Each structure stands twice: as C-alpha cells, then as structure tokens.
Amino acid sequence: MERKDIGRLVELMSDSFMQDPLYQKLIPDETVREKLLPRYFRCYLGRYFDYCHAFADSEEMNGAIVVFDDSDEHNALRYRFDGLRYELLEYFEVLRSDPSLRTFRKFRKNKQFLTSDWVRGAIDAPDVHLDLLAVRQSARGKGVARKLMEPFLQYAEQRRYSATLETHNPRNVAIYQRFGFQTVLELGSGALHQYCMVR
C-alpha cells in the first residue's frame, strides 16, 4: 500500500476496531469512539507509515495488515521526532473528541496497551511484528485474515525470524494459535488484558 491509500486504510481500521475490546474500554462512549477512531488511526498511520509495511487483501480492501520488520533500517532521530510529534497530535485528537478529559485519562493510564514494547523483553532474535490486522466487519468469516496472515508468516519463515503480535480480544487467541502462535506473556488485569504471542 502507498500513502495515497491512507484514507481508505483509516476507514477500514475504524470499522474493524469499532467493537474491539481495547477500544471499547479506552473509549466506552460509542459516539466518542465513532469520532475518535478515524482521527486516532490517521495519526497512527501518519506516525508509522514510513517505517512499516502495509498490505491489503484486494483492491476492495476488505482487510489489511500493518507489519514492522526488525531488520529495516531507519533514521533513529527522525523516528523519535515523528513519534513525539504524532503522540502529541494523538492526544490533541483525544481531547478534541472528548473535552471532558475522561478518554484522555484512560489513554494516558493505559498507554502500555497501545505499544508493542513487550517484544524487546520477550525475544532476543530478530522479529517481524504484526502490529495491526484489520478485517471489515461485513467481510469476517470469509478467509480475509488467512489471506493476509499466510504471506506474513512466509516472510518471517524465509528470513528465519520470529513472528510476534499482540491481541486484546481473548477470542483472537485461539485463531492465532491455529497459525502457530503461542502466548508468551499476558499484561494487565481486570478491564484491559493483552495477550503477547510469538511464533
């Protein structure tokens, strides 16, 4: 995918993650979630698009995957600068979508669930990280996820890298296990829970 596809990718992610347990808990008010998710994912993609690989299942874009390859080389200073700039923009969008500060406090308190920092402590070898797998709600159960996962796993196998991901949806754990992933770490307790998985 290219930068010109970001608008369509934002729309797909917003649809796909509208009922996701992580975003339901971070943004309990559905009206706020409908406003905030497109703004949040636009910031997210603005922040990471130059550092990741994004692939769609087809021209119709019923699903997409965002992947980070540990071996990709980047300008560290620019990466940090982009990270800081877009993090501030994300918080601005959270405040703009919900001026009451409730959502802002939830995002700040649960920041660990919005990163993949766990990977550095869990494995020593190079990895390919599946950061986002989005499937349009109307396209679920039609093999879209498999169509996206298989090339991702082949890519990791060809390089002899570990494949890593996290999910906040307990129903997804069994799906990823069918692709050979195992849970190596669980973060959180109570309302928010993150399953960190490696293959």
C-alpha positions in Angstrom: 0.0 0.0 0.0 1.1 3.6 -0.6 0.5 6.9 1.2 -2.4 7.6 -1.2 -4.2 4.7 0.4 -4.1 6.0 3.9 -7.7 7.4 3.8 -9.1 4.1 2.8 -7.0 2.3 5.4 -8.2 4.7 8.1 -11.8 3.9 7.2 -11.1 0.2 7.3 -9.4 0.3 10.6 -12.1 2.4 12.2 -14.7 -0.1 11.0 -12.7 -3.1 12.1 -11.8 -1.9 15.6 -15.1 -0.2 16.5 -16.1 -3.2 18.6 -12.6 -4.3 19.6 -12.3 -4.8 23.4 -9.3 -2.5 23.7 -11.1 0.5 22.1 -14.4 -0.2 23.8 -12.6 0.0 27.2 -10.5 3.0 26.3 -13.4 4.8 24.6 -16.6 3.5 26.3 -18.8 6.1 24.8 -19.7 4.9 21.3 -20.4 8.4 19.9 -16.9 9.5 21.0 -15.4 6.2 19.6 -17.0 6.9 16.2 -15.4 10.4 16.2 -12.1 9.5 17.6 -11.1 6.2 15.9 -10.7 7.7 12.4 -8.7 10.6 13.9 -6.6 8.2 16.0 -5.8 5.9 13.1 -4.9 8.8 10.8 -2.4 9.9 13.5 -1.1 6.3 13.9 -0.6 5.9 10.2 1.0 9.3 9.8 3.4 8.3 12.6 4.4 4.9 11.3 3.7 4.6 7.6 7.3 5.3 6.6 8.6 2.7 9.0 6.2 -0.2 8.3 4.8 -2.3 5.5 1.0 -2.2 4.9 -0.7 -4.7 2.6 -4.4 -5.1 1.6 -6.2 -8.3 0.8 -7.5 -6.9 -2.5 -8.4 -3.8 -4.4 -11.7 -3.6 -2.5 -9.7 -3.5 0.8 -11.8 -5.8 3.0 -8.8 -6.4 5.1 -5.3 -5.0 5.7 -2.2 -5.8 7.7 0.5 -3.5 9.1 3.8 -5.1 9.7 7.2 -4.0 11.2 10.4 -5.8 10.1 13.1 -5.6 12.8 15.8 -5.6 10.2 14.6 -2.4 8.4 17.0 0.5 8.9 15.6 3.9 9.9 17.0 7.3 10.8 16.7 7.0 14.6 16.5 10.7 15.2 13.7 11.2 12.7 11.8 8.2 14.1 11.9 9.7 17.6 10.9 13.1 16.3 8.0 11.6 14.3 7.0 9.6 17.3 6.8 12.6 19.6 5.1 14.8 17.1 2.3 12.3 16.4 1.9 11.3 20.0 1.1 14.9 20.8 -1.3 15.0 17.8 -3.0 11.8 19.1 -3.6 13.4 22.5 -4.9 16.5 20.8 -7.4 14.4 18.9 -8.4 12.6 22.0 -9.1 15.9 23.8 -10.9 17.3 20.7 -13.1 14.2 20.6 -13.9 14.2 24.3 -13.2 17.5 26.1 -14.3 16.0 29.4 -10.8 14.5 29.9 -12.3 11.0 30.7 -10.9 9.5 27.5 -7.6 11.3 27.7 -7.1 9.9 31.2 -7.9 6.4 30.0 -5.4 6.7 27.1 -2.7 8.0 29.5 -3.3 5.4 32.2 -3.3 2.5 29.7 -0.6 3.7 27.3 1.2 0.3 27.7 -1.7 -1.4 25.8 -1.1 0.9 22.8 2.6 -0.2 22.2 4.5 -3.3 21.3 7.3 -2.6 23.8 6.9 -6.1 25.3 8.6 -7.6 22.3 12.1 -6.2 23.3 11.9 -8.0 26.6 10.4 -11.3 25.3 12.7 -12.3 22.5 16.3 -11.7 21.6 16.2 -12.7 18.0 15.1 -10.5 15.1 11.3 -10.5 14.6 8.6 -9.4 12.2 5.8 -7.8 14.1 2.2 -7.9 13.1 1.1 -4.6 14.5 -2.5 -4.4 13.1 -4.7 -6.9 11.4 -8.0 -5.2 10.3 -10.9 -7.0 8.6 -14.0 -5.2 7.7 -16.9 -6.3 9.9 -19.0 -7.3 6.9 -16.1 -9.5 5.5 -15.4 -11.6 8.6 -15.6 -15.3 8.3 -14.7 -15.2 4.6 -11.0 -16.1 4.7 -9.7 -12.5 4.6 -7.5 -12.9 7.7 -5.9 -16.1 6.4 -5.2 -14.4 3.0 -3.3 -11.7 4.9 -1.6 -14.0 7.5 -0.1 -16.6 5.2 2.3 -14.2 3.3 3.2 -12.5 6.6 4.2 -15.9 8.1 6.0 -17.0 4.9 8.0 -13.7 5.0 9.1 -14.5 8.6 10.0 -18.1 7.8 12.1 -17.1 4.8 14.2 -14.8 7.0 14.1 -17.3 9.9 12.7 -14.6 12.1 10.2 -14.9 14.9 6.7 -13.6 14.2 5.2 -11.5 17.0 1.8 -9.9 17.7 -0.5 -8.9 20.5 -4.2 -9.0 20.8 -6.7 -7.7 23.4 -9.5 -9.9 22.3 -9.5 -13.3 24.1 -11.4 -14.8 21.1 -8.5 -14.0 18.8 -6.0 -16.1 20.9 -7.4 -19.4 19.5 -7.4 -18.0 16.0 -3.7 -17.0 16.2 -2.9 -20.4 17.9 -4.1 -22.1 14.7 -1.4 -20.1 12.8 1.2 -21.5 15.3 1.4 -18.6 17.7 1.8 -19.2 21.5 1.1 -16.8 24.3 4.4 -15.9 26.0 3.2 -13.0 28.2 -0.1 -11.6 29.5 -0.3 -8.0 30.5 -2.9 -6.3 32.6 -5.7 -7.5 34.8 -9.3 -6.6 35.1 -10.8 -4.4 32.4 -7.8 -4.4 30.0 -5.8 -7.5 29.1 -3.2 -8.0 26.4 -2.0 -11.4 25.1 1.5 -11.2 23.7 2.1 -14.0 21.2 5.2 -15.4 19.4 5.6 -17.9 16.6 
